[in-house]
Amino acid sequence: MASASSTYQRRYDVFLSFRGEDTRNNFTAHLYEALCQKGINTFIDDHKLERGQVISPELFTAIENSLFSVVVLSQNYASSRWCLDELVKIVDCMKSRGQRVLPIFYNVDPSDVKKQRGIFGEALAKHDQESLENKGRMQSWKDALTQVANLSGWDSRNKNEPLLIKEIVTTILNKLLSLSVGDIENMVGLDVRIQEVEMRLCLESSDILMLGIWGMGGIGKTTLAKAVYNKIRSQFEMCSFFENIGEDLAKKGLIRLQQKFLSQLLEESNLNMNGLTSIKERLCSKKVLVVLDNVNDPLILKSLVGNQDWFGRGSRIIVTTRDKRLLASHGVFNIYEARRFSNKEAFEFLTHYSLKHELSIDDYMEFSREVLGYAQGLPLALEVLGSFLFSMTREEWRNHLNKLKCTPNLKIQEVLEISYDGLGYKEKNIFLDIACFFKRENKDYVIEILDGCGFFSLSGIRALLDKSLITIGSNMLMMHDLIQEMGREIVRRLSLEEPGERNLLWFHEDIYDALKRNTASEKIEGIFLNLSHLEETLDFTTQAFSRMSKLRLLKVYNSEDTWRNFKDTSNKEKCRVNFSKDFKLCYDCLRCLYLHGYSFKSLPSDFNPKNLVELSMPYSHIQQLVLEKLKFIDLSHSKYLIETPDFSGVTNLRWLVLEGCVPLRKVHSSLGDLKNLSSLNLKNCKMLKSLPSSTCDLKSLEILILSGCSKFEEFPENFGSLEMFKELNADEIALTAAYAL
């Protein structure tokens, strides 16, 4: 019957049925107060019914709309026709609605109630003699008394009354809380997550333990913490759940926050605080359960849950946060990482909303596919979209989903942006660069580029990981699509109407607009243009770039979905950018220059970017270069490159890509100066016959790709002595060279 609560509108947790003249001002009053103190919503009839008055419909409605009925069977209970009618209604709700009924035998023998003996038998006999109407109701009264007396309850005789009330309240609370975990609407996948958290809490241990629940915004940390709290709170002397405690600190200040903390745990108001010692002195002998939800400041942990000796043995402190570093700073290393819904869980979650609306199977499947793809398992996004999109017509929700591709949902944006707001200045720059440009890029590559920008990216990326803004998989920087969209929306808001006034541009229409109309401003720091999205040729002119004095990153590439792979640069040769003959730009801040299809044989004569980290010019016409302090060079598919440039001035180089440079015949002997080079890609350099002997001096070389070098005949004499060498791809090279290996 666990699902019965969903079939009616619940208003009360408990309905109290009692005989007013027996217990209204003593036992029942104390029980009612204790229930209310535990937050149990309890109905009590505060008005005595006059003789001859029928029970009001409101009273019956209160019974129907309660999860539990607690029946205090006292000595004069059966002498009241109204109490007996209440009891009949309660039993009816027990049968028809699955209502839980808990009897309390207050100074009466349960067997007298069950068999209608003694004072209960006398009361019923008196009713039987009073009127014919009573005779017609007599059997239902007797049946109700018998059925309730057969239920498990409490016998108050020879028991300490305060302890009895505490036991009753605890039992009801436990039953309510177990229902709240099982009956909470739409809590898909919660049970297994609760079990995982319980295992980390080690509830059987008497040690004092702190647990962090960590994850990105909107992933369900608070929901999980509440469910765990509700399930286990009965095992503790004192309990409190502090929701959005970070907001409380900002609004109320530290002292008032400490007062609230202690007041809630002690269930006392108007406490006089005497600094931090008050918390320790009042709680050090108590087994407490505390949940601090949405902690965003280490001061909260220091001030409220300081050291473990502040609490009694067996205490548990649960902290939910987006910031993993915050937990570590307080010595909390027992951390549960909240995870997104699986596809199956997300579909089940969304199905809940569809039940409220009539949709064809085809429409529902299309809708679900779109929403699941957009939300990517984030419960917040599924809840926000599912709660209102299902009420729209097919055309309306299609239109709204298309809108979301350009403008994120405000509620989702606000929740996710809280994590961004907690970043430092350079960390924000790193986050926005990744969101706009470097998602799915090689982590080491991005670190080199961003370090070149002065961002201290190693610690910055660590901060983004700790705040669940990014993840790393296979050494690639990954980011939830909604997190990426949140970052890009922050950039868009810098200038909604004029793209040239933003600092980062990635959308081809915005870039086209800014360059075509010469509205690109000095604020622009990065441009990543995907050529495959352009429908018209775009002119790169000196005038269009003249005001970009802060330009750090310029990438003109050609791929629907590209990420850095130094083994494979097989993009299509296609370029819709026309570089003007006098094309120049400000090089002072430039760290990354990637120009697909650069149409000239050399870069401008004054090209001397002293801080450049990457130079990539695939499918270019380049023949010669002036080089400085590069770490990445990509000249793949350069049709006119016959000999590589002198590498002696780029000793920091780590990746060199010359794939597809078919006319390349000679690699400069200065190659051996590249002591940091780890990857050399010469794939399909079909005219290349050999490598210089200095190749054997490449102490850091790990990967060499010679696949498709059909004329390659000779390896350097001591090639096999390379210390760090791990991988050689040399299929389709000349046989003599293969035999030499």
C-alpha positions in Angstrom: 0.0 0.0 0.0 3.0 2.3 -0.2 1.6 4.0 -3.2 -1.7 4.8 -1.6 -0.6 8.3 -0.5 -0.4 9.3 -4.1 -4.2 8.6 -4.6 -5.3 11.5 -2.4 -4.3 15.0 -1.4 -2.3 14.6 1.8 -2.6 17.5 4.2 -1.6 15.9 7.6 1.0 13.4 8.7 -1.0 12.4 11.8 -4.7 12.6 12.9 -5.2 12.4 16.7 -8.3 10.6 17.9 -8.9 10.9 21.6 -11.5 11.4 24.4 -11.2 15.1 25.3 -12.3 14.8 29.0 -9.8 12.0 29.6 -6.6 13.2 27.9 -7.0 16.6 26.2 -5.1 18.5 28.9 -2.5 15.9 29.8 -1.3 12.9 27.7 -2.7 14.0 24.4 -1.5 17.6 24.8 2.0 16.4 25.5 1.9 14.0 22.6 0.7 16.7 20.2 3.5 19.0 21.3 6.1 16.4 20.9 4.9 15.5 17.4 4.9 19.2 16.4 8.4 19.7 17.7 9.7 17.0 15.3 8.0 18.7 12.4 5.2 16.2 12.2 2.1 17.9 10.8 -0.6 16.8 13.2 -4.4 17.4 13.2 -6.0 17.8 16.6 -9.7 18.8 17.2 -9.4 21.7 19.5 -13.2 22.2 19.9 -15.4 20.0 22.1 -18.4 18.6 20.3 -21.7 19.4 21.9 -24.1 16.6 22.7 -26.4 15.8 19.8 -24.0 17.4 17.2 -22.9 15.2 14.3 -19.3 15.0 13.4 -18.4 17.7 10.9 -17.4 16.9 7.3 -14.2 18.8 7.9 -13.2 16.3 10.6 -13.9 13.3 8.3 -11.8 15.1 5.6 -9.0 15.6 8.0 -9.0 11.8 8.7 -9.0 11.0 5.0 -6.2 13.4 4.3 -3.8 12.0 7.0 -1.1 9.4 6.5 -1.5 8.1 10.1 -4.2 8.0 12.7 -3.1 7.7 16.3 -6.0 6.5 18.5 -5.7 7.2 22.2 -8.0 4.6 23.7 -8.7 5.8 27.2 -11.3 4.8 29.8 -14.1 6.9 28.5 -13.3 6.7 24.8 -16.1 4.3 24.0 -18.6 6.4 26.0 -18.4 9.0 23.2 -20.5 8.2 20.1 -18.3 10.8 18.2 -15.1 9.0 19.1 -16.6 5.7 18.0 -17.8 7.3 14.7 -14.3 8.7 14.2 -12.9 5.2 14.8 -15.2 3.7 12.2 -14.0 6.3 9.7 -10.4 5.6 10.6 -10.8 1.9 10.0 -12.5 2.6 6.7 -9.5 4.7 5.6 -7.2 2.0 6.8 -8.9 -0.4 4.4 -9.6 1.8 1.5 -6.6 4.2 1.5 -3.9 2.2 3.2 -3.8 4.6 6.1 -1.6 3.5 9.0 -3.4 3.2 12.4 -1.5 3.2 15.7 -3.5 2.5 18.9 -2.4 3.7 22.3 -4.1 1.8 25.2 -4.0 4.6 27.8 -4.5 3.0 31.2 -6.8 0.4 29.7 -6.4 -3.3 29.1 -6.1 -4.0 25.3 -8.1 -7.2 25.7 -11.0 -5.2 27.1 -11.0 -3.1 24.0 -10.8 -6.1 21.7 -13.6 -8.1 23.4 -15.6 -5.0 24.6 -15.4 -6.1 28.2 -15.3 -4.0 31.4 -15.7 -0.3 31.0 -15.8 -0.6 27.2 -18.6 -3.2 27.3 -20.5 -1.0 29.8 -20.2 2.0 27.5 -21.5 0.1 24.5 -24.4 -1.4 26.5 -25.4 2.1 27.5 -25.4 3.3 23.9 -27.5 0.3 22.9 -30.2 1.2 25.4 -30.3 4.9 24.5 -31.7 4.9 21.0 -32.6 2.8 17.9 -30.1 4.8 15.9 -27.3 3.6 18.1 -28.4 0.0 17.7 -27.9 0.3 13.9 -24.3 1.6 14.4 -23.4 -0.8 17.2 -21.9 -3.6 15.1 -19.7 -1.2 13.1 -18.5 0.3 16.5 -17.7 -3.1 17.8 -15.9 -4.2 14.6 -13.8 -1.0 14.6 -12.8 -1.5 18.3 -11.8 -5.1 17.6 -9.8 -4.4 14.5 -7.9 -1.5 16.1 -7.2 -3.6 19.2 -5.6 -6.2 17.0 -3.1 -3.7 15.7 0.4 -3.3 17.1 0.5 -0.3 19.5 1.4 0.8 23.0 0.1 -0.1 26.4 0.7 2.8 28.8 0.3 0.9 32.0 3.3 0.9 34.3 5.3 3.0 31.8 7.1 6.3 32.2 4.9 8.7 30.3 7.6 11.1 28.9 9.6 8.1 27.7 6.5 6.5 26.2 5.7 9.7 24.3 9.3 9.9 23.0 9.0 6.2 21.8 5.7 6.9 20.1 7.0 10.0 18.3 10.2 8.3 17.3 8.3 5.4 15.8 5.9 7.7 13.9 8.9 9.8 12.6 10.7 6.7 11.4 7.6 5.4 9.6 7.1 8.9 8.0 10.7 9.1 7.0 10.8 5.7 5.4 7.7 6.7 3.5 9.3 10.0 2.4 12.2 8.1 0.9 10.0 5.6 -0.9 7.2 8.0 -1.8 9.0 11.1 -2.8 7.7 11.9 -6.2 9.9 10.9 -9.1 13.0 10.0 -7.2 14.5 7.7 -9.8 17.7 5.8 -8.8 17.7 7.2 -5.3 17.7 3.9 -3.4 21.0 2.7 -4.7 22.6 6.1 -4.1 21.3 6.1 -0.5 22.9 2.7 0.0 26.2 3.9 -1.3 26.2 6.9 1.0 25.2 4.8 4.0 28.2 2.5 3.3 30.5 5.5 3.5 28.9 6.7 6.7 29.7 3.4 8.5 26.7 3.8 10.8 27.7 0.8 12.9 30.9 2.6 14.0 31.0 4.7 17.2 33.6 7.0 15.6 32.8 10.5 14.7 32.8 10.8 10.9 32.4 13.6 8.3 31.2 12.9 4.8 31.3 15.2 1.8 28.7 14.9 -1.0 30.3 16.6 -4.0 29.2 17.4 -7.5 28.1 19.9 -10.1 25.1 22.2 -9.6 21.8 20.6 -10.3 23.0 17.0 -10.0 20.9 16.2 -6.9 23.2 16.6 -3.9 20.6 18.2 -1.7 17.9 15.6 -2.7 20.3 12.7 -1.8 21.4 14.3 1.4 17.7 14.8 2.5 16.8 11.2 1.7 19.8 9.9 3.7 19.1 12.3 6.5 15.4 11.2 6.7 16.3 7.6 6.7 18.9 7.6 9.4 18.0 10.5 11.7 16.2 8.2 14.2 19.5 6.7 15.2 20.8 10.0 16.7 20.0 12.1 19.8 19.9 15.4 17.9 19.4 16.1 14.2 19.3 19.1 11.9 19.3 19.7 8.2 20.7 23.2 7.3 19.6 23.9 3.7 21.5 26.5 1.6 23.7 27.4 4.5 26.0 29.4 2.3 23.1 31.8 1.7 22.4 32.0 5.4 26.0 33.1 6.1 25.8 35.8 3.5 22.5 37.2 4.8 22.8 36.7 8.6 26.5 36.7 9.3 28.6 34.2 11.3 27.2 34.8 14.9 23.6 34.5 13.9 24.4 31.5 11.8 26.0 29.8 14.9 23.0 30.7 17.0 20.7 29.2 14.4 22.8 26.1 14.2 22.8 25.5 18.0 19.1 26.5 18.4 18.0 24.0 15.8 20.0 21.1 17.3 18.9 21.9 20.9 15.4 22.9 19.9 15.7 26.0 21.9 15.3 29.6 21.0 16.9 32.8 22.3 20.2 31.2 23.0 23.1 33.3 24.4 26.2 32.3 22.4 29.6 32.6 24.0 31.8 32.1 21.0 32.7 28.8 19.5 33.1 27.1 22.9 29.3 27.1 23.3 28.8 24.7 20.4 31.5 22.3 21.7 30.3 22.5 25.4 26.7 21.9 24.5 27.2 19.1 22.0 30.4 17.2 22.9 28.4 14.5 24.7 25.6 14.2 22.2 25.3 11.8 19.2 24.3 14.2 16.5 23.4 14.1 12.8 24.1 17.3 11.0 23.7 18.1 7.3 25.3 21.3 6.0 23.8 21.8 2.6 25.5 23.9 -0.2 28.6 24.9 1.7 30.6 27.5 -0.2 32.9 28.9 2.4 35.4 27.1 4.6 34.5 29.4 7.4 31.2 27.6 7.7 32.9 24.3 8.5 35.4 25.9 10.8 32.8 27.7 12.8 30.0 25.1 13.0 31.6 21.7 12.9 35.2 22.7 13.8 36.9 19.6 15.2 35.5 16.1 15.7 35.8 16.4 19.5 33.0 19.0 19.3 30.4 16.2 19.0 29.7 12.9 20.9 30.7 9.5 19.8 28.8 8.1 16.8 28.1 11.6 15.4 27.8 12.1 11.6 28.4 15.3 9.7 27.3 15.4 6.1 28.5 18.4 3.9 27.1 19.0 0.4 29.2 21.2 -1.8 30.4 22.0 -5.4 33.9 22.6 -4.2 36.1 19.5 -3.5 39.0 21.7 -2.3 36.7 23.1 0.5 36.3 19.6 1.9 40.0 18.8 1.7 40.9 22.1 3.5 38.8 20.9 6.5 40.3 17.4 6.4 37.3 15.8 4.8 38.6 13.1 2.5 35.6 10.7 2.8 33.8 12.0 -0.3 30.9 10.7 -2.3 30.7 12.0 -5.9 27.1 12.6 -6.9 26.6 11.3 -10.4 24.2 12.1 -13.2 21.3 9.9 -14.3 22.1 7.1 -16.7 20.1 7.1 -19.9 17.6 4.6 -18.4 17.2 6.6 -15.2 16.8 9.9 -17.2 14.1 8.3 -19.4 12.2 7.0 -16.4 12.5 10.4 -14.7 11.1 12.1 -17.7 8.3 9.6 -18.1 6.8 10.9 -14.8 5.9 14.2 -16.5 4.4 12.6 -19.6 1.8 10.8 -17.5 0.1 14.1 -16.8 -0.4 14.9 -20.5 -1.7 13.1 -23.5 1.0 12.6 -26.1 1.2 10.2 -29.0 4.0 7.6 -28.8 5.8 9.2 -31.7 5.7 12.7 -30.2 6.8 11.4 -26.8 9.7 9.5 -28.2 10.8 12.5 -30.3 10.4 14.8 -27.3 12.3 12.5 -25.0 15.1 12.1 -27.4 15.6 15.8 -27.7 15.3 16.6 -24.0 17.6 13.7 -22.9 20.2 14.8 -25.4 20.0 18.4 -24.1 20.0 17.5 -20.4 22.7 14.7 -20.6 21.5 13.2 -17.3 21.4 16.4 -15.3 18.4 16.0 -12.9 17.8 19.8 -12.7 17.6 20.2 -16.5 15.2 17.2 -16.8 13.0 18.6 -14.0 12.9 22.1 -15.4 12.2 21.1 -19.0 9.9 18.2 -18.1 7.8 20.3 -15.8 6.6 22.8 -18.5 7.5 21.5 -22.0 5.0 18.6 -21.7 2.2 21.1 -21.4 3.0 22.7 -24.7 1.8 21.7 -28.2 4.1 19.8 -30.5 5.0 23.0 -32.4 5.6 25.0 -29.2 8.0 22.5 -27.6 9.9 22.1 -30.8 10.3 25.8 -31.1 11.4 26.1 -27.4 14.0 23.3 -27.8 15.4 25.1 -30.8 15.5 28.3 -28.8 17.5 26.5 -26.1 20.3 25.8 -28.6 20.9 29.6 -28.7 19.7 30.8 -25.3 20.0 28.6 -22.2 17.1 28.2 -19.8 17.4 31.0 -17.2 16.7 28.8 -14.1 19.3 26.2 -15.2 21.8 29.0 -16.1 21.4 30.6 -12.6 22.1 27.3 -10.8 25.1 26.4 -12.8 26.6 29.9 -12.8 27.0 29.8 -9.0 30.0 27.6 -9.5 31.6 30.1 -12.0 31.0 33.0 -9.5 33.1 31.2 -7.0 36.2 31.1 -9.2 39.2 33.5 -9.1 39.9 35.9 -11.9 42.4 33.7 -13.8 40.4 30.6 -13.1 37.4 32.3 -14.7 39.6 33.1 -17.8 40.7 29.4 -18.0 37.1 28.2 -17.7 35.8 30.5 -20.4 38.7 29.6 -22.7 37.9 25.9 -22.3 34.1 26.4 -22.6 34.5 28.5 -25.8 37.5 26.9 -27.5 39.2 23.9 -25.8 36.5 21.3 -24.9 37.7 17.8 -25.9 41.3 19.1 -26.4 44.4 17.4 -25.2 45.0 18.5 -21.6 48.8 18.9 -21.9 48.3 21.0 -25.1 45.8 23.3 -23.4 48.1 23.7 -20.3 50.9 24.8 -22.6 48.8 27.4 -24.4 47.2 28.8 -21.3 50.4 28.9 -19.4 51.7 31.0 -22.2 48.8 33.3 -21.5 50.0 33.7 -17.9 47.0 31.8 -16.4 48.9 29.3 -14.2 46.7 26.7 -15.8 47.7 23.6 -13.9 46.3 25.0 -10.6 43.4 26.6 -12.5 42.4 23.3 -14.1 42.6 21.6 -10.7 40.2 24.2 -9.4 37.7 23.6 -12.2 38.0 19.8 -11.5 37.3 20.4 -7.8 34.2 22.5 -8.6 32.9 19.9 -11.1 33.1 22.3 -14.0 35.2 20.0 -16.1 36.3 16.4 -16.1 39.3 14.7 -17.7 39.0 11.5 -19.7 41.8 9.9 -21.8 43.8 13.1 -21.1 41.1 15.2 -22.8 39.4 18.1 -21.2 35.6 17.3 -21.0 32.7 19.4 -19.9 28.9 18.9 -19.7 27.2 20.6 -22.6 25.1 22.7 -20.2 28.2 23.8 -18.3 29.8 24.8 -21.7 26.6 26.7 -22.7 26.6 28.5 -19.3 30.2 29.7 -20.0 29.4 30.8 -23.5 26.3 32.6 -22.3 28.5 34.6 -19.8 30.6 35.7 -22.8 27.5 36.5 -24.9 26.1 38.7 -22.2 29.2 41.0 -22.4 27.5 42.5 -25.5 24.2 40.9 -26.7 23.9 43.1 -29.8 27.5 43.6 -30.9 29.7 40.5 -31.1 32.8 42.6 -31.7 32.5 43.9 -28.2 32.9 40.5 -26.6 36.3 39.0 -25.7 35.9 35.5 -27.2 34.2 34.6 -30.5 33.5 31.1 -31.7 30.1 31.3 -33.6 30.8 31.7 -37.3 28.0 34.2 -37.8 29.3 36.4 -35.0 32.8 36.3 -36.4 31.6 36.9 -40.0 29.6 39.9 -38.7 32.5 41.4 -36.7 35.1 41.1 -39.5 32.8 41.9 -42.4 31.6 45.2 -40.7 35.0 45.9 -39.2 33.4 46.1 -35.7 36.0 43.9 -34.0 37.2 45.8 -30.9 40.3 45.8 -28.7 38.3 43.6 -26.3 38.7 40.5 -28.5 41.2 38.0 -27.1 40.3 34.9 -29.0 38.7 33.8 -32.3 38.1 30.2 -33.3 36.5 30.0 -36.8 35.2 26.8 -38.1 35.4 27.1 -41.9 33.0 24.3 -42.6 30.2 26.5 -41.3 30.9 29.4 -43.6 28.7 29.7 -46.7 30.6 32.7 -48.2 34.2 33.5 -48.5 35.4 35.8 -45.7 38.2 38.3 -46.2 40.9 38.5 -43.5 42.2 42.1 -43.8 44.6 44.1 -41.8 41.8 46.7 -41.2 39.5 44.1 -39.7 42.2 43.0 -37.2 43.7 46.4 -36.6 42.1 47.0 -33.2 42.7 43.5 -31.8 45.7 44.5 -29.6 44.9 41.8 -27.0 44.4 38.9 -29.4 45.8 35.8 -27.8 44.2 32.9 -29.7 43.5 32.8 -33.4 42.4 29.5 -35.0 40.9 29.1 -38.5 40.2 25.4 -38.9 38.0 23.1 -41.0 36.2 20.4 -39.2 32.6 19.7 -38.0 33.9 18.4 -34.6 37.7 18.7 -34.2 40.0 18.0 -31.3 43.8 18.0 -31.2 45.3 14.7 -32.3 48.9 14.9 -33.2 48.8 11.5 -34.9 46.1 12.5 -37.4 45.6 15.7 -39.2 43.6 14.5 -42.1 41.2 17.4 -42.5 39.8 18.2 -45.9 41.6 20.8 -47.9 39.0 23.5 -48.1 39.3 27.1 -47.2 36.7 29.9 -47.4 39.1 32.6 -46.0 40.8 35.0 -48.3 44.0 36.4 -46.7 44.7 39.9 -48.1 48.2 40.4 -49.5 49.1 42.9 -46.8 47.4 40.8 -44.0 48.9 41.6 -40.6 47.7 41.4 -37.1 49.1 42.4 -33.7 51.5 39.6 -32.6 52.4 40.9 -29.1 49.9 38.9 -27.2 49.5 36.0 -29.6 50.0 32.5 -28.1 48.2 30.3 -30.6 48.1 30.8 -34.4 46.3 28.2 -36.4 45.6 29.1 -40.0 44.1 26.4 -42.2 44.9 27.0 -45.9 47.2 30.0 -45.5 47.7 31.0 -49.1 51.1 32.7 -49.1 54.6 31.2 -49.2 55.8 33.0 -46.1 54.4 35.0 -43.2 54.8 38.8 -43.2 58.3 40.0 -42.9 57.7 41.6 -39.5 56.2 38.3 -38.1 58.0 37.8 -34.9 55.6 36.8 -32.1 57.9 36.4 -29.2 55.3 34.7 -27.0 53.8 32.3 -29.6 53.3 28.8 -28.2 51.6 27.1 -31.2 52.0 27.7 -34.9 49.8 25.4 -37.0 49.3 26.0 -40.8 47.8 22.8 -42.3 47.2 22.9 -46.0 49.2 26.1 -46.4 51.4 27.2 -49.2 54.2 28.0 -46.7 57.8 27.4 -47.7 59.8 29.3 -45.1 59.3 30.5 -41.5 60.8 32.8 -39.0 60.5 31.0 -35.7 60.8 31.9 -32.0 59.7 30.1 -28.8 57.2 27.6 -30.1 56.0 24.4 -28.5 53.7 23.2 -31.2 54.2 23.4 -35.0 51.7 22.0 -37.4 52.6 22.5 -41.1 50.7 19.4 -42.3 49.7 19.2 -46.0 51.9 22.2 -46.9 52.3 21.6 -50.7 55.3 23.8 -51.2 57.4 22.8 -48.2 60.6 21.2 -49.6 62.9 21.6 -46.6 62.1 22.2 -43.0 63.3 25.5 -41.4 66.1 25.7 -39.0 64.9 24.5 -35.6 67.7 25.9 -33.5 65.6 28.8 -32.3 62.7 26.6 -31.1 64.3 24.3 -28.5 61.0 24.2 -26.5 59.2 22.5 -29.3 57.2 19.4 -28.1 55.1 18.5 -31.1 56.0 18.8 -34.7 53.4 17.8 -37.4 54.5 17.6 -41.0 52.0 15.0 -42.2 51.1 15.1 -45.8 53.9 17.5 -46.9 54.4 15.4 -50.0 57.3 17.5 -51.5 59.3 17.5 -48.3 62.8 16.1 -49.1 65.0 17.2 -46.2 64.7 17.6 -42.5 67.1 20.2 -41.2 70.0 18.8 -39.1 69.0 21.2 -36.2 66.2 18.7 -35.5 68.5 17.2 -32.9 68.4 20.5 -30.9 64.8 19.8 -30.0 65.5 18.1 -26.7 61.9 18.4 -25.6 60.3 17.0 -28.7 58.0 14.1 -27.8 56.0 13.6 -31.0 57.2 13.8 -34.7 54.6 13.2 -37.4 55.9 12.7 -40.9 53.1 10.6 -42.2 52.8 10.5 -46.1 55.9 12.7 -46.7 56.3 10.6 -49.8 59.6 12.3 -51.1 61.4 11.9 -47.8 64.2 9.4 -47.9 66.0 9.7 -44.6 66.3 11.6 -41.3 69.4 13.5 -40.1 71.8 11.7 -37.8 70.9 14.3 -35.1 67.6 12.5 -34.7 69.4 10.2 -32.3 69.8 13.2 -30.0 66.0 13.6 -29.4 66.1 12.5 -25.7 62.4 13.1 -25.2 61.0 11.6 -28.4 58.2 9.1 -27.7 56.3 8.8 -31.0 57.6 8.8 -34.5 55.2 8.4 -37.4 56.6 7.5 -40.9 53.6 5.7 -42.3 53.2 6.2 -46.0 56.8 7.5 -46.5 57.1 5.2 -49.5 60.7 6.4 -50.4 62.1 6.4 -46.9 65.2 4.2 -47.0 67.4 4.8 -44.0 67.2 5.3 -40.3 70.1 7.0 -38.4 72.8 4.6 -37.2 72.0 4.8 -33.5 68.3 5.3 -33.8 67.5 2.4 -31.5 69.3 4.1 -28.5 66.5 6.7 -28.0 65.8 6.6 -24.2 62.1 7.6 -24.1 61.0 6.1 -27.4 57.7 4.2 -27.2 55.9 4.0 -30.5 57.0 3.8 -34.2 54.4 3.8 -37.0 56.3 2.9 -40.2 53.9 0.9 -42.4 54.4 1.4 -46.2 57.9 2.6 -46.0 60.6 1.4 -48.4 61.7 -2.2 -47.8 65.3 -1.5 -47.2 64.5 0.8 -44.3 62.1 -1.8 -42.9 64.8 -4.5 -43.1 67.2 -2.2 -41.3 64.9 -2.1 -38.3 
